[in-house]
Amino acid sequence: AVEAYTESLHVRSLPEDYILFSFHFRSISQLPRALLHIAQDAEASKLALHMTRGRWQQQWGPLPDEGHHIGSTGMEVIATLQDEQQWKPLVNALSGLFCASLNYMDETRSTRPKLAFQDPAGIVMHGLLPSETVCTENLTPFLKLLPCKNKAGIASLLSSRLFNTDFSSLFVEMQDGILEQRIELVIDRQRIINNKGQLEVPGSLPEYLLSCIDKPYNSDVTCFPADSRESQPWTLSQLFGKSIAGTCPVATETELLVDGVPHTFSDGSYDFNHHKQVDAALPPILAKRSLTSQGSSLHGKITLLLNNTGSKPVDVLYYSMLPWFLRPYLHTLISSNDSISQTSFTSAIDRQRPARLEIMLHALPGLTSVSFNIERTVLRYAEYPPDANRGFDIPGAYLRTGTYELRTTPALLSLPTPDFSMPYNVIILTCTVIALCFGSVFNLVSRRIV
């Protein structure tokens, strides 16, 4: 195969003064040995890793690239293997390479989808860690996979400021001798410029950024932040803290697109009508999943609200992986308009595997709802995390219609929490009582009265 390396940066305006930066790096036959050896040892014909921080807001419009490269919040791994036993060594190796807790994707946090992520080349394994936080430790090994790292080319813009954004997604995929790396960033231009890119608590704004009014019915002068979007241009160095450091000598093609208009690759300021009103198009479907419980009872319900924004019915695949301590009752599965056409379900085994639910829906234009009852399980005291009172993260669901994909926001499940301080209280009380009793008795027995 012909060796090639291309990189591109697409900049697109979003509503409410947000800006989308899409970084795309593609390597053909020039694969890093660290990742190549991991895939070869696991006999993985396809390997995809998603690292997502934040969530995509609906007012921003459809997901970039139809959602193929944006995973669920946290960490997500999809791999096509020849043997299911290779899954554990694979995630252990990826955990060390990307400095993440992927080794916790054991058999209780991974499953084999039947309808989603189909690949005739082998067995598809899917794992999720919704509580894993994406940080600079994950960005550093990501950049090391690039030929020029972040020393030259478009990647020179990437630094720890990447995580001072409203949404960030890192994607790595290797298949058929091709390595694709993508980063999607959504930046609030006004906030970054006002705070000068610093992670700081917002303070009082300077006078030139305020708009004050004095009405006769109000004795005090009231000031609001001025709408200065039309008067403040921006540069890449303002948003990222540095400019593009030349071109990568290995790259065969470097592309910079601003709102779909190609520009010459150079450092500078580009005016792409950031002051205009941007109307985002509606995605094919909108989805929201909620988890409710009935008071102190262990029973609850999961409800999916699906909005078909088009004018024609569409087929939607719903796939959800539920932890073993959340038991779904399949006989309570109901949908509006009898929209369920196919169901695939694998029940959970306590402390061994999660539940897998896949549903094929025929969604009519408008709103479609799907719901089923669940039961929460009481855990052993040693199975609770250190922050047990916060709750347990339930992985987001995956939906697909045609070529468009999206993930729902992870849910937070509250379980009955034991009083972890009780053993210590009992020990302290017992020791105190024994010390007082022993001291008094020993004093009476051993004291000599003269």
C-alpha positions in Angstrom: 0.0 0.0 0.0 1.1 3.6 -0.7 2.2 5.4 2.5 0.4 8.6 3.1 -0.4 11.0 6.0 -3.0 13.7 5.7 -4.3 16.2 8.3 -7.1 18.7 8.2 -8.9 21.2 10.4 -12.5 22.2 9.7 -14.0 25.2 11.5 -17.8 25.6 11.6 -20.1 28.2 13.2 -22.7 26.9 15.6 -25.7 28.8 17.1 -25.3 30.9 20.3 -21.7 32.0 19.4 -20.2 28.5 19.6 -17.5 27.3 17.2 -16.9 23.7 16.2 -13.3 22.6 15.5 -12.8 19.2 13.8 -9.3 17.8 13.7 -8.8 14.9 11.4 -5.5 12.9 11.1 -5.3 9.9 8.7 -2.3 7.6 8.3 -2.1 4.9 5.6 0.5 2.1 6.2 2.5 4.4 8.6 1.1 2.9 11.7 2.6 3.4 15.2 4.2 0.2 16.4 2.8 0.6 19.9 -0.8 0.4 18.7 -0.1 -2.0 15.9 1.4 -4.6 18.2 -1.6 -4.4 20.5 -4.0 -5.1 17.7 -1.9 -7.9 16.2 -1.5 -9.7 19.6 -5.3 -9.5 20.1 -6.0 -10.5 16.4 -8.3 -7.5 16.1 -9.3 -6.7 12.6 -10.9 -3.4 13.7 -10.3 -1.4 16.8 -12.1 1.9 17.8 -11.6 3.9 21.0 -13.8 6.8 22.0 -12.9 9.3 24.8 -15.6 11.9 25.3 -16.0 14.7 27.8 -19.2 16.7 28.1 -22.3 16.3 26.0 -23.5 17.5 22.6 -26.3 20.0 23.0 -29.3 19.7 20.7 -29.3 23.4 19.8 -25.9 22.8 18.1 -27.6 20.7 15.4 -26.6 17.3 14.0 -23.5 15.6 15.2 -20.4 16.0 13.0 -19.8 13.2 10.4 -23.3 11.8 11.3 -22.0 10.8 14.8 -19.7 8.0 13.7 -16.7 9.3 15.6 -18.4 10.6 18.8 -18.9 8.1 21.5 -20.7 8.0 24.8 -19.6 10.2 27.7 -16.5 8.6 29.3 -14.6 5.8 27.6 -15.9 3.4 24.9 -14.1 0.6 23.1 -15.4 -1.4 20.1 -13.3 -4.2 18.7 -13.7 -7.0 16.2 -11.9 -10.1 17.5 -11.6 -13.7 16.4 -11.8 -15.0 20.0 -13.7 -13.4 22.8 -11.0 -14.4 25.2 -8.7 -11.8 23.6 -10.9 -9.0 24.9 -9.4 -8.8 28.4 -5.7 -8.7 27.2 -6.7 -6.1 24.6 -8.3 -3.6 27.1 -5.4 -4.1 29.5 -2.9 -3.2 26.9 -5.0 -0.2 25.8 -5.2 0.9 29.4 -1.5 1.2 29.7 -1.1 2.8 26.3 -3.7 5.6 26.8 -3.2 6.0 30.6 -6.9 5.2 31.2 -8.8 2.8 33.4 -9.8 0.6 30.5 -8.7 -2.5 32.4 -12.0 -2.2 34.3 -13.8 -3.2 31.2 -14.1 -6.7 32.3 -16.9 -9.2 31.6 -19.3 -7.1 33.9 -18.8 -4.0 31.8 -18.7 -5.4 28.2 -21.0 -7.4 26.0 -21.5 -8.8 22.5 -24.0 -6.8 20.5 -26.1 -8.7 18.0 -27.7 -5.9 15.9 -25.4 -2.9 16.6 -21.8 -2.6 15.3 -22.2 -5.6 13.1 -19.0 -6.8 11.4 -18.8 -10.1 9.4 -15.0 -10.2 10.0 -15.4 -11.6 13.5 -16.9 -11.2 17.0 -17.8 -7.6 17.9 -17.1 -6.7 21.6 -18.3 -3.5 23.2 -17.2 -2.0 26.5 -18.2 1.2 28.3 -16.9 3.2 31.3 -19.3 6.2 31.7 -17.6 7.4 34.9 -14.1 7.7 33.4 -12.9 11.3 33.0 -10.9 12.3 30.0 -7.9 14.5 30.8 -4.5 15.6 29.7 -3.1 12.2 30.5 -5.2 10.7 27.7 -4.3 13.5 25.2 -0.5 12.9 25.5 -0.5 9.3 24.2 -3.0 10.3 21.6 -0.6 12.9 20.2 2.3 10.5 20.4 0.6 8.4 17.7 0.9 11.2 15.2 4.1 11.4 13.0 4.9 14.9 14.1 3.2 14.7 17.4 2.2 18.2 18.4 5.5 19.8 17.3 4.3 20.8 13.8 1.3 21.0 11.7 -2.3 21.4 12.7 -1.7 19.2 15.8 0.5 22.0 17.2 -2.7 23.7 18.4 -3.5 20.9 20.7 -2.6 21.3 24.4 -4.2 21.0 27.8 -6.5 23.9 26.9 -8.4 21.4 24.9 -10.3 20.5 28.1 -11.3 24.1 28.8 -14.1 23.6 26.3 -17.8 22.9 26.4 -17.4 19.6 24.6 -14.4 17.5 23.5 -14.2 14.1 21.9 -11.1 12.1 21.0 -11.4 9.2 18.6 -8.9 6.5 17.5 -9.7 3.8 14.9 -7.4 1.3 13.2 -8.7 -1.0 10.4 -7.2 -2.5 7.2 -3.8 -0.7 7.7 -5.4 2.7 8.1 -5.3 4.7 11.3 -7.8 7.5 11.8 -7.6 10.0 14.7 -10.2 12.7 15.2 -10.8 15.4 17.8 -14.1 17.4 18.0 -14.1 20.6 20.1 -16.9 23.0 20.8 -15.7 26.3 22.1 -17.6 29.2 23.5 -15.7 32.0 21.8 -17.0 34.8 24.1 -16.1 33.0 27.3 -12.6 32.0 26.1 -11.8 35.5 25.0 -13.2 37.2 28.1 -11.3 34.8 30.4 -8.2 34.8 28.1 -8.4 31.0 28.0 -7.7 30.6 31.7 -9.4 28.1 34.0 -10.5 30.7 36.5 -13.6 31.8 38.4 -15.4 34.5 36.3 -15.1 37.9 38.1 -16.7 41.3 37.4 -16.5 42.4 33.8 -14.7 45.6 32.8 -16.9 48.6 32.0 -16.5 48.4 28.3 -18.1 45.0 28.3 -21.2 46.2 30.2 -24.4 47.8 28.9 -26.2 49.9 31.5 -29.8 51.2 31.5 -31.5 53.7 33.7 -35.3 53.6 33.6 -37.6 56.0 35.5 -39.3 53.1 37.3 -36.0 51.9 38.6 -34.0 54.1 40.9 -30.8 52.1 40.4 -28.8 51.8 37.3 -28.9 48.2 36.0 -26.0 46.8 34.0 -25.9 43.6 31.8 -23.1 42.0 29.9 -23.0 43.7 26.5 -23.6 41.8 23.3 -20.2 42.4 21.8 -20.1 39.5 19.4 -20.0 41.7 16.3 -17.1 43.8 17.6 -14.7 41.1 18.8 -12.8 39.1 16.1 -10.8 36.1 17.2 -7.6 34.2 16.1 -6.5 30.7 16.6 -3.8 31.8 19.1 -6.5 33.5 21.2 -8.6 30.3 21.5 -5.8 27.7 21.7 -3.1 29.7 23.3 -0.7 29.2 20.4 -0.6 29.4 16.6 0.1 26.7 14.0 3.8 25.8 14.0 4.3 25.4 10.3 3.5 22.2 8.4 4.3 18.6 9.3 7.0 17.5 6.8 5.6 14.0 6.7 2.1 15.2 5.7 1.2 14.7 2.0 -1.8 16.9 2.3 -2.8 19.6 4.8 -6.2 21.2 4.7 -7.9 24.1 6.5 -11.6 24.7 5.9 -13.5 27.6 7.5 -17.3 27.2 7.2 -16.7 25.0 4.2 -14.5 27.5 2.4 -10.9 26.4 1.8 -8.1 28.7 2.9 -4.4 28.7 2.3 -2.5 27.1 5.1 -1.0 29.9 7.0 -1.1 31.6 10.4 -3.5 34.4 10.6 -7.0 35.6 11.4 -10.0 34.5 9.3 -13.3 36.3 9.2 -16.1 33.7 8.6 -19.1 35.9 9.5 -19.1 35.0 13.1 -21.5 37.8 13.8 -24.2 36.3 11.6 -27.2 34.4 13.0 -26.5 30.7 12.5 -29.6 28.4 12.3 -28.7 24.8 13.0 -30.4 22.1 11.0 -32.4 19.5 12.8 -30.8 16.0 13.1 -32.9 13.0 11.8 -33.8 12.0 15.3 -33.6 13.4 18.8 -33.5 11.1 21.8 -33.7 11.4 25.6 -33.5 8.6 28.1 -34.6 9.0 31.7 -34.5 6.7 34.8 -37.1 7.1 37.5 -37.7 5.3 40.8 -40.7 4.9 43.1 -39.7 6.4 46.4 -37.7 4.1 48.6 -38.7 1.1 46.6 -36.1 -0.8 44.6 -38.4 -0.7 41.6 -38.2 1.9 38.8 -38.7 2.6 35.1 -36.5 3.5 32.2 -38.2 5.7 29.5 -36.9 6.6 26.1 -38.4 9.6 24.3 -37.6 9.5 20.5 -38.4 12.4 18.3 -38.5 11.7 14.5 -37.9 15.2 13.1 -38.6 14.1 9.5 -41.9 13.8 7.6 -41.6 10.0 6.9 -41.3 7.0 9.2 -37.8 5.7 9.9 -36.3 2.5 11.4 -34.3 3.2 14.5 -32.1 0.7 16.3 -31.9 1.1 20.1 -29.1 -0.6 22.0 -28.5 -0.4 25.7 -26.1 -2.2 28.1 -27.3 -2.3 31.7 -25.2 -3.3 34.6 -26.0 -6.5 36.4 -27.4 -4.7 39.5 -30.1 -3.1 37.3 -32.5 -5.8 36.3 -34.9 -5.0 33.4 -38.3 -6.7 33.2 -38.7 -7.5 29.5 -42.4 -8.4 29.9 -43.1 -4.8 30.8 -41.6 -3.4 27.6 -44.2 -1.2 25.9 -44.0 1.4 23.1 -46.4 3.9 21.6 -48.0 3.1 18.3 -46.7 -0.5 18.5 -43.4 0.6 17.0 -41.3 -2.3 18.2 -40.6 -4.7 15.3 -37.6 -6.7 16.6 -36.1 -7.4 20.1 -32.8 -9.0 21.1 -32.2 -9.5 24.8 -29.5 -11.2 26.9 -30.3 -11.4 30.7 -27.7 -10.4 33.2 -25.9 -12.8 35.6 -25.1 -11.3 39.0 -21.4 -10.3 39.2 -20.7 -12.0 35.9 -22.2 -10.1 32.9 -24.5 -7.1 32.2 -27.9 -7.2 30.5 -28.1 -6.4 26.8 -31.2 -5.0 25.2 -31.5 -4.2 21.5 -34.8 -3.0 19.9 -35.7 -2.2 16.3 -38.3 0.6 16.2 -40.4 1.8 13.4 -40.7 5.5 14.4 -43.5 7.6 12.9 -43.0 11.3 12.5 -43.2 13.0 15.9 -42.7 11.6 19.3 -42.3 7.9 20.1 -41.9 6.5 23.7 -40.5 3.2 24.9 -40.4 2.2 28.5 -39.8 -0.9 30.7 -39.6 -1.5 34.4 -36.4 -2.2 36.3 -35.4 -3.5 39.7 -32.4 -2.3 41.6 -30.2 -4.9 43.4 -28.8 -4.5 46.9 -25.0 -4.8 46.7 -22.5 -6.2 49.2 -20.8 -3.6 51.3 -17.4 -4.3 49.6 -18.9 -3.6 46.1 -19.7 0.0 46.8 -17.2 2.7 45.4 -15.6 5.3 47.7 -18.2 7.9 46.5 -21.2 5.5 47.1 -23.5 8.3 48.0 -23.1 9.9 44.6 -24.7 6.9 42.9 -23.7 4.6 40.0 -23.3 5.7 36.4 -25.5 3.9 33.9 -23.9 3.9 30.3 -25.7 5.9 27.7 -27.8 4.1 25.0 -26.8 3.9 21.3 -29.3 4.8 18.6 -28.9 4.5 14.8 -31.2 5.4 11.9 -29.8 5.0 8.4 -26.2 6.2 8.6 -26.8 8.6 11.5 -25.7 7.6 15.1 -26.1 9.2 18.5 -25.7 8.3 22.1 -27.9 9.4 25.0 -26.5 10.9 28.2 -25.5 8.5 30.9 -27.9 8.2 33.8 -27.2 8.2 37.6 -28.6 5.4 39.6 -29.1 5.7 43.4 -28.8 2.5 45.5 -29.5 1.9 49.2 -26.2 2.8 50.8 -25.1 1.2 54.1 -23.7 3.1 57.0 -20.0 2.6 56.4 -19.1 4.4 59.6 -21.0 1.9 61.8 -18.1 -0.6 62.3 -15.8 2.2 63.4 -18.4 3.6 65.8 -18.9 0.2 67.3 -15.2 -0.4 67.7 -14.6 3.0 69.3 -17.6 2.6 71.7 -16.5 -1.0 72.6 -12.9 0.0 73.3 -14.0 3.0 75.3 -16.4 0.9 77.5 -13.8 -1.8 78.0 -11.1 0.7 78.9 -13.3 2.4 81.5 -14.5 -0.8 83.0 -11.0 -2.4 83.1 -9.5 0.7 84.5 -12.0 1.0 87.3 -11.8 -2.7 88.2 -8.1 -2.8 88.1 -7.9 0.3 90.2 -10.1 -1.2 92.9 -8.3 -4.6 92.9 -4.7 -3.3 92.9 -5.0 -0.2 95.1 -3.6 -0.6 98.6 -5.6 1.4 101.1 -3.4 2.6 104.0 
